[in-house]
Amino acid sequence: MNFVQRKITYRLYPSRTQAALLHDTLALHCRAYNALLEEHQRRYESKTPGFNFSAMCKELTGWRSYSDALKTLNAQSLQVTAKRVTLAFDAFFRRLAAGDEPGYPRFKSLKRFAGWGFKTYGDGWKLRPKLTGKHFIYDRLYLTGLGDIPLRGQGRFIGTPKTCEILHQKGTWSLSVTFTVPEHQVMRASGDQAVAFDWGVTTLLTLAKADGSLQEIENPRWLSNQLAALKALQRTVSVEEVKAKVRIGLAPDAVLVKGQRLPVNARLKRLYAQVRAIHSKVARQRKDFYHKLTAWLVATFAFIGTEELAATKMTKRPKAKEDPEKPGEFLPNGAQKKAGLNRGILDSAPSMLLGMLGYKAEEAGNALALANTRVIKPTQRCHVCGALVPKELGERVHRCACGCTCGRDENAARTLLRWLLEGSSWFASGTDARVGFRPPLETPSIAALAV
Ligand SMILES: [Zn+2]
């Protein structure tokens, strides 16, 4: 039997006393994290041999022997925290080697410290099952020293708990458990049609099906609906921030220097909380919508094609253009327009959608094929004749010399469908259009599907 790993996140409902104890544990892990970081920094700067993971664990054992507070923490948990410091430095050295902006690992304030983890099931933590009807669910988390904490949440499967993380975000506690699950338990029913979709900002998905029909899925635009509310709120925040600046003797338009903080009164605090609440509501709605959408896609279609999306590149800020005639002054670079588009792109979070689609397609045994955008150029390429028809960003219609006229998104979706069904044989570019093709779990004959 094959096994896969899956995560389930539960919401925790600690009592007042338990919440206080969770906070204490969080603070201790945060201190351990920062202490390890400091020690690493010290050794790195004095060029003494690397402070690797096992050296950190040894150091922690030493610290534990004379700190009663650290002794109260689970020893393996501390190792998980040490692992995070190691990972932060690994990433730093990797960026350094690659010549990217290195970004030295930062000390974390308690506010920014997400949580801590446990390595082995049964060591410091346990899940308590409860039978409801035919099924059993986990309804409490047992933590050494804290007792049983009620929890809520459910997965589609029953697995063996392996590791977990306790997370503190926006004032709530949650538990993320990694389970080992028999593969057959996560299997999904799969559809039998072929589809390719183009992803966009105005229309979220334009689906081109193998039977020639077209379907559009509108972008719910959670963020833009909330944008007006957010804007009004932001104005009130600005007014209050100006007042706060005046209170500490700054000019109303003064820019805060690094390390300088505004005094946050109760009103400002409440406003900040309101802004956070809108953002997190949007995030929850988006996640829920994407889960439903991707579940529907894999349940309806067996062969799904789309293009690779690099959201980080697409949402980059445009470079500043310096005026060659007046050094120090800048020409318009379209930053404002791009910012609006960026918001749209981030709003519909393509990478999240593709991530969900990826693992759900795997669970259904579906084939998900991702076209290399730079080779296939689905937006530019005519789906009828294969010729490249360059388009500006705002050009919504595809007009080809071959006589084909259709919507921009429709053309992209149909081009992707032809690529999915026929590969690159129908357009003679001489390049291998299957670059970036991700083979499905069990290779189905995609050519056999061509109609
Ligand atoms: Zn054409």
Residues whose N, C-alpha, C, O or C-beta is under 5 A from the ligand:
A	BS01	ZN	C382 V384 C385 G386 A387 C400 C402 C404
